[in-house]
Amino acid sequence: MTTSIYNISTYSRFNLSESESDITVFVKEYKERIKKQLAREEEGGKTSFVSFTQKRLSVTDAAWLRDNRHRFFKDTANETLFKLNYLSECGFICCMEYSPGGEYIVVGHSSGLIQMRHGSTGTVLCTLRNIQFPPKPVYSIEYSTCEERVCYASCMDGAVYRIEIPNIDAPLDDPPAYCIKADPVLETLNMQFYGSPGISSYSTPFITQRSPALSLGLSYDQTKMIVGYGDASIKVYDMETQEACLTYKVHKLRLQFIPKKLQRMHSGQVCALRCHKQRPYMFASGAWDNTLRIWDTRCQVGCVMTFEGVNICSDSIDLNRDHCIAGSWKPTEGLTMWDLVARKKLNVIRVQNRRPDVDGEYIYACRYWRSDDVSVFL
């Protein structure tokens, strides 16, 4: 009698023969279930599977629409009550910025692509920067107020790009129906399968560093550029020489020996940065260390104010006069206003019309609506 060294188990929970496998049985069972489901739907009966014909609003959604119809939807044009969803090969949208006049919008994607779109329809007018390989997201875009049709974008590859916006006539009253200037799908195929990316004449590297550039801001007088990096550092560059004149950074090993109340530098990635529109020497920054800091370039230390407990996850801070708003990654009470004169939290903005079935607020971005009459934040 001979015995095998390897004990191969042929057990199956269906007690099948050697010529029949579990996969064959699974396929047959699934086929029968699909046939039964189609038969029930043709007869008009209910099925345990969710089909498109049976998918309806939940009780919570119906109650919310009924209670808020007269409050939000009454006397509202139907063309504004729609959602536009599309599948894009360009990657996720990480940042966007409107032009001063609102004619177009510059969009930065996770693949490194920067597009110029129409301000009202979103039609792609031009590709300002081709898809980068390997993909590096573009996290912030800032317009220049002294240079006409020029903006700057920070990228994860450590570079800040100077974007020259072409003069394309696309009026808001007569928007284009389609785009001929650029085709993102064809560019994706070209970049991914046919070698290195092409060179775009609209985008040129302005400042280059090794650490990822996550946020940037331009001073009010346009003489300085402030960039926040992934290594928890903030650098102030001169716009003419393109050299760093100030650097705010402390080594992590040294930061451990400094008491928390005396720390004047960030210990996490600087993901948000905003310059003051009235004071060229002041800017605010937010990092993943749950702090919001106010900086003054005239001061040798740099940081003049620190607000704890602000869980900023993206570009969600803005300055206006003596106030600062910050959006936090929190389910409730995520939007707060801070007084820069009293150096304390001024108010917590609570959302009044948030749907009850939404998981939370989790604010990614917030801005002041600047007007001569009233200051509104979005």
C-alpha positions in Angstrom: 0.0 0.0 0.0 1.5 3.3 -1.1 0.7 6.7 0.6 1.2 10.1 -0.8 3.3 12.7 1.0 0.9 15.5 0.1 -2.6 15.3 1.5 -4.8 17.1 -0.9 -8.3 17.7 0.4 -11.1 17.3 -2.1 -13.8 18.4 0.4 -16.6 20.7 -0.9 -19.6 22.0 1.0 -21.7 21.0 -2.0 -20.4 17.4 -1.9 -19.6 17.6 -5.6 -17.9 15.1 -7.8 -14.3 15.5 -9.0 -15.4 16.7 -12.4 -17.5 19.6 -11.0 -16.1 22.6 -9.1 -17.6 25.1 -6.7 -17.2 27.9 -9.3 -19.5 26.1 -11.7 -22.2 25.8 -9.0 -21.9 29.4 -8.1 -22.4 30.6 -11.7 -25.5 28.4 -12.0 -27.0 29.7 -8.8 -26.4 33.3 -9.8 -27.9 32.7 -13.2 -31.0 31.2 -11.6 -31.3 34.2 -9.3 -31.1 36.7 -12.2 -33.8 34.8 -14.1 -36.1 34.8 -11.1 -35.5 38.5 -10.5 -36.3 39.4 -14.2 -39.5 37.2 -14.0 -40.7 39.1 -10.9 -40.0 42.5 -12.4 -41.9 41.5 -15.6 -44.9 40.4 -13.4 -44.7 43.7 -11.5 -43.9 42.1 -8.1 -41.4 43.3 -5.6 -37.9 41.9 -5.6 -35.3 41.7 -2.9 -32.8 43.4 -5.3 -32.8 47.2 -5.7 -33.7 48.1 -9.3 -33.8 51.5 -10.9 -37.6 51.4 -11.1 -38.0 50.7 -7.4 -35.4 53.2 -6.1 -37.3 56.1 -4.5 -36.6 58.8 -2.0 -36.2 57.8 1.6 -38.5 58.9 4.3 -35.9 61.4 5.6 -35.3 62.9 2.1 -39.1 63.2 1.5 -39.6 64.9 4.9 -36.8 67.3 4.3 -38.1 68.3 0.9 -41.6 68.8 2.2 -40.5 71.0 5.1 -38.1 73.1 3.2 -39.9 73.5 -0.1 -41.4 76.9 0.6 -38.2 78.0 2.2 -35.7 77.2 -0.5 -37.4 75.9 -3.7 -40.5 78.1 -4.1 -40.4 80.6 -6.9 -37.0 79.2 -8.0 -36.2 78.7 -11.7 -36.1 75.0 -12.6 -32.9 75.4 -14.6 -30.9 76.0 -11.4 -32.1 72.9 -9.7 -29.9 70.3 -11.3 -26.7 68.4 -10.8 -24.0 67.9 -13.5 -21.9 64.8 -13.0 -19.4 63.6 -15.6 -16.6 61.0 -15.7 -13.2 62.6 -16.3 -9.9 61.0 -17.1 -8.1 64.0 -15.8 -8.1 63.0 -12.1 -9.8 64.5 -9.1 -10.3 68.3 -8.8 -8.0 69.5 -6.0 -8.3 73.3 -6.5 -9.9 76.0 -8.6 -9.9 79.7 -8.9 -12.2 82.1 -10.7 -10.8 85.0 -12.7 -11.4 88.5 -11.3 -14.2 89.1 -13.9 -15.6 85.6 -13.7 -15.2 84.9 -17.4 -13.2 81.7 -16.8 -12.1 79.4 -14.1 -8.7 77.7 -13.7 -8.9 74.1 -12.4 -6.1 72.0 -11.0 -6.4 68.2 -11.0 -4.7 65.4 -9.1 -2.9 64.2 -12.3 -1.1 67.6 -12.6 -3.3 68.8 -15.3 -4.4 72.5 -15.2 -7.3 73.5 -17.3 -9.0 76.7 -18.3 -12.8 76.4 -18.3 -15.7 78.6 -19.1 -17.0 80.5 -16.0 -20.7 79.6 -16.4 -20.8 76.3 -18.4 -17.5 74.7 -17.3 -16.5 73.9 -20.9 -12.8 73.3 -21.4 -11.3 76.2 -23.3 -7.6 75.5 -23.0 -5.1 73.1 -21.4 -2.6 75.3 -19.5 -0.5 72.4 -18.2 -0.4 68.8 -19.5 -0.8 65.7 -17.4 2.3 64.9 -15.4 3.8 61.5 -15.2 4.0 60.2 -12.5 0.9 62.2 -11.4 1.5 65.0 -8.9 -1.6 66.9 -7.6 -1.9 70.7 -7.9 -3.2 71.8 -4.5 -3.5 75.6 -4.8 -3.9 78.4 -7.4 -3.5 82.1 -6.8 -4.1 85.0 -9.2 -1.7 87.9 -9.6 -3.2 91.3 -9.2 -0.3 93.3 -10.8 0.3 90.9 -13.7 -2.5 90.7 -16.3 -3.7 87.2 -17.1 -1.1 85.4 -14.9 -1.7 83.0 -12.0 0.6 80.7 -9.9 0.0 77.1 -8.9 1.7 74.9 -6.3 2.3 71.2 -7.0 3.3 68.2 -5.1 6.5 67.9 -7.1 7.8 70.8 -5.1 7.5 73.4 -7.8 5.4 76.6 -8.1 4.4 77.1 -11.7 3.7 80.4 -13.4 0.7 80.1 -15.6 0.1 82.5 -18.5 -3.6 82.5 -19.3 -4.3 82.9 -23.1 -6.6 85.6 -24.3 -9.6 83.5 -25.4 -12.8 85.3 -26.1 -15.6 83.3 -24.2 -18.3 85.7 -23.2 -20.7 84.7 -20.4 -23.8 85.8 -22.4 -22.9 83.5 -25.4 -21.1 80.5 -23.9 -19.4 77.9 -26.2 -21.2 74.6 -26.7 -18.1 72.5 -27.1 -14.3 72.8 -27.1 -11.8 72.4 -29.9 -8.7 73.8 -28.2 -8.0 70.8 -26.0 -9.2 67.2 -25.6 -8.4 65.8 -22.1 -9.0 62.2 -23.1 -6.7 62.3 -26.0 -4.1 64.0 -23.9 -4.4 61.3 -21.2 -3.8 58.6 -23.8 -0.8 60.5 -25.2 0.8 61.0 -21.8 0.2 57.6 -20.4 1.1 55.4 -23.4 3.2 57.4 -25.8 6.2 58.5 -23.7 7.0 61.6 -21.8 4.5 64.5 -21.4 4.5 67.3 -23.9 5.7 70.7 -23.0 3.0 73.3 -22.4 4.0 76.9 -23.3 1.6 78.3 -20.8 3.1 76.8 -17.7 6.8 77.3 -16.6 8.4 76.5 -13.2 8.8 79.6 -11.1 10.2 78.2 -7.8 11.5 74.7 -7.3 12.1 72.8 -4.0 12.4 69.2 -3.0 9.5 69.3 -0.5 5.9 69.2 -1.8 4.3 72.6 -2.2 0.8 72.4 -0.7 -0.3 76.0 -0.4 0.8 79.5 -1.6 -0.2 83.1 -1.3 0.7 86.4 -2.8 1.2 89.5 -0.7 -1.1 92.5 -1.2 1.7 94.5 -2.9 2.7 91.5 -5.0 6.4 91.8 -3.9 6.4 88.5 -1.9 5.2 85.0 -2.4 4.6 82.8 0.6 4.6 79.0 0.1 3.7 76.3 2.6 5.4 72.9 2.2 4.9 69.4 3.3 7.9 69.4 5.7 6.0 71.9 8.0 8.0 74.8 6.7 6.9 78.2 5.3 9.1 80.2 3.0 8.8 83.8 1.9 10.2 84.5 -1.6 11.0 87.7 -3.4 9.1 87.9 -6.6 12.0 89.6 -8.5 14.9 87.4 -7.4 12.8 84.3 -6.8 15.0 83.6 -3.7 13.8 82.8 -0.2 14.3 85.8 2.1 12.6 84.2 5.2 12.2 80.6 6.3 10.0 79.5 9.2 10.9 76.0 10.2 12.0 74.1 13.3 13.5 70.6 13.3 11.2 68.0 14.8 13.8 66.8 17.3 14.3 70.3 18.6 10.5 70.9 18.7 10.1 68.2 21.2 12.0 70.2 23.8 10.0 73.3 23.4 6.8 73.7 25.5 3.7 73.7 23.4 2.7 77.2 24.6 6.0 78.6 23.3 6.0 76.9 20.0 6.0 79.4 17.1 6.3 77.0 14.2 4.1 74.3 12.6 4.8 70.7 13.2 2.5 69.3 10.5 2.1 69.8 6.8 1.1 73.4 5.9 -2.1 72.7 3.8 -3.6 76.2 3.9 -2.2 79.7 3.5 -3.9 83.0 2.9 -2.4 86.5 2.7 -4.2 89.6 4.0 -5.8 91.7 1.3 -5.3 95.0 3.2 -2.0 94.4 5.0 0.9 93.1 2.9 3.0 92.0 5.9 0.4 89.7 7.4 -0.7 86.2 6.4 -2.4 83.2 8.0 -1.6 79.5 7.8 -3.2 76.2 8.8 -1.5 72.8 9.2 -2.3 69.3 10.1 -1.1 69.9 13.7 -4.6 71.4 14.5 -3.3 74.9 14.8 -4.2 78.2 13.0 -1.3 80.7 13.0 -1.1 84.4 12.1 2.2 85.6 10.8 3.9 89.1 10.5 6.9 89.3 8.3 8.1 92.4 10.1 8.5 90.4 13.3 11.7 88.4 13.7 9.8 85.4 15.2 7.2 85.5 12.5 4.2 83.9 14.3 2.4 86.5 16.4 -0.8 84.5 17.1 -1.6 80.8 17.6 -5.2 79.3 17.8 -5.4 75.7 19.0 -8.0 73.1 18.1 -8.6 74.1 14.5 -8.5 70.9 12.5 -7.8 72.3 9.0 -7.5 69.7 6.3 -7.5 71.8 3.2 -7.4 75.4 1.9 -10.2 76.6 4.3 -9.0 79.9 5.8 -9.5 83.5 4.8 -8.7 87.0 6.2 -10.7 90.1 6.1 -9.9 93.3 8.1 -9.5 92.2 11.7 -11.2 88.8 11.4 -10.2 85.3 10.2 -12.5 82.4 9.3 -11.4 78.8 9.4 -13.1 75.6 8.3 -12.4 72.5 10.4 -12.7 68.8 9.7 -15.6 68.3 12.2 -19.1 67.0 11.9 -20.6 70.0 13.7 -19.5 73.6 14.4 -16.8 73.3 11.7 -16.8 77.0 10.7 -15.4 79.4 13.2 -14.5 83.1 13.2 -11.5 84.5 15.1 -10.8 88.1 16.2 -7.3 89.1 15.5 -7.4 92.1 17.8 -8.7 90.4 20.9 -6.9 87.2 19.9 -9.8 84.9 20.7 -12.6 83.0 19.0 -15.3 85.4 18.1 -18.1 83.2 16.9 -19.1 79.7 15.8 -21.1 79.7 12.6 -23.7 77.0 12.8 -25.3 75.7 9.6 -29.1 76.2 9.8 -30.3 74.4 6.7 -28.1 71.3 6.8 -30.0 68.1 6.0 -30.4 65.7 8.9 -29.2 62.7 6.9 -25.8 64.2 6.0 -23.0 62.7 8.0 -21.4 66.0 8.9 -20.0 69.4 7.8 -16.3 68.6 7.2 -15.4 71.9 5.6 -12.8 71.7 2.9 -12.9 75.4 1.7 -14.4 78.7 2.9 -14.0 82.3 1.6 -15.3 85.8 2.3 -17.6 87.3 -0.2 -16.0 90.8 -0.4 -18.4 93.6 -0.8 -18.5 97.3 0.2 -21.8 96.9 2.0 -21.5 93.6 3.9 -19.0 90.8 4.5 -20.4 87.3 3.8 -18.5 84.0 4.1 -19.1 81.0 1.9 
